[in-house]
Amino acid sequence: MPYDYYYKPSKPKEAKDGIKARSKRGSFAKNWWAQRWITALERLVDSGRLSRGRSYARKGQVLSIEETKDGISAKVQGSRRTPYRITIQVAPLTDAEWDKVFDALSEQAIFTAQLLAGEMPQDIEQAFEAAKVNLFPARRGDLLTDCSCPDYANPCKHLAATHYILAERFDEDPFLIFRLRGRTQDQVMEALRERRAEDLPTAEEDIEEPETVIPLETQLDNFWELSAPLEGFSVSIRPASIEMSLLKRLGQANFVPGPGLEAYLGNAYREISKKAIEAAFTEDE
């Protein structure tokens, strides 16, 4: 018989200044990549602990959650005076595995464009599958978790609560799963740029077939129509995780004296970004 059949679940102490989930009911995740994280959790935890984990997350029992060099560290207030310590680690991919992933990603230009825009491409998991690895935890060995509570189950309800709060972090920052797998956003983009540059034709190379150009006058009747459906297209509006990323990727301009474009345009970029976010969340009157 299950443990909870004999013992009534303990009631947690009220937490002060905890991290309350934005979700009050229903799904914790807005974007598909955050939902995939929750799916990985739900394969490992029984329904009772999942339910109490959701309750803990919504009540603010998760006191802190931080990204560390080894994964995720958190504190959760349970029934005892001292909060429980949580660690979550995702098994990192090897250098060889990442090389195969980058090779697969670079074959699709749309992947590079969407990643540069801070979006997680809808079909990105296919590139990982082509490299014979998984982006999100797929096996029990992919996800290493620990809690200092006395519950014999792992993951427990405290870990489940942390997972749900972490899912909301994934909504804001899709590149978090890359970092947990061993690569930062900059490292991913740099590897893709290198591979795309290798594929560009040199000046000496002949282009076998010219690009087909469709005359504009033949497209006037349906010019404003979408060429492809927008189902599955998601928009995540938030401050940039890397400030002035475009300028940093372009590098220093040799025609601009020191201290460089970033110093000259920094205040303008920050003010424009601030106004853009305000406009995005302001309803039209």
C-alpha positions, 0 to 999 in steps of 0.5 A, a space after each residue: 500500500 502507498 505511504 500516504 495511505 497510512 500517514 496523512 500528508 504533513 501541512 507546510 509552515 506558512 512561507 514568507 516572501 516565497 516565490 508564488 507561481 503566476 499560474 493560479 489554476 490549470 497549466 503552469 507553462 505557456 510555451 511548448 518548451 516549458 511544457 516539455 519540461 513539465 512533461 519530463 517531471 510528470 513521468 517521474 512523480 506520482 499524481 499525489 506528489 504532483 498535486 501537492 507540488 502544484 499547491 506548494 508552488 502556488 502558495 509560495 513555499 518555494 523560497 528561492 531558486 538559483 541557477 548554478 554551475 552544476 544546475 539548479 539550487 532551491 529552498 522549499 519551506 516544508 513542515 519543519 522549521 528549516 527549509 529543505 534544500 533542493 538540487 536539480 541537475 540535467 546530464 550535460 551533453 558531451 562535446 562530440 554530441 554538441 558538435 553533432 547537434 550544431 551540424 544538424 541545426 546549421 542545416 536549417 537557416 530558420 533555426 539560426 534566425 529564431 534562436 537569434 531572436 530568442 525563440 525556441 524553434 518548434 522543430 528543434 528537437 528533430 535536430 537533436 534526434 538527428 544527433 541521437 540525443 535529447 534536448 529535454 530529459 527523456 530518461 530517468 538518468 537524464 535528470 538527477 534530483 535531490 531533496 533534504 526532506 525525509 520523504 523516501 520518494 525522489 522526486 518528492 513534492 518539494 522537488 515537484 514544486 521547484 519544477 513547476 516554478 522552474 517551468 515558468 522560468 523556462 517560459 521567460 528564458 528558453 535558453 535555460 535548457 541549453 545551459 543545463 545541457 552544457 552550452 550558453 546562448 552565445 556558445 550556441 550562436 557562435 557554433 552556428 555562425 561558424 558552420 553557416 560561414 563554412 557553407 557560404 560560396 567563395 568569390 571564386 566559386 560559380 553559382 550553378 543556378 541563379 535565384 528565381 525571382 518572381 515578378 512583383 506584379 504577379 503577386 499583387 492580388 495576394 501580397 498581404 496574405 500569409 504564405 504559411 500558417 502561424 499555428 505553433 508560432 509563439 512570441 515571448 516579450 521580455 527584456 533581452 537576455 544579452 544586452 545589445 546582442 546585435 552590436 556584440 555579434 557584429 563586433 567593433 566597427 573600425 570607423 568608430 573611435 573608442 570606446 566604441 558603438 556599444 558605449 555610444 548607443 547603450 543608453 539609446 538601446 536601453 531606452 528604446 527596449 524599455 519603451 518597446 516592452 511598455 508598448 507591448 503590454 499596454 492595451 490600446 484605448 
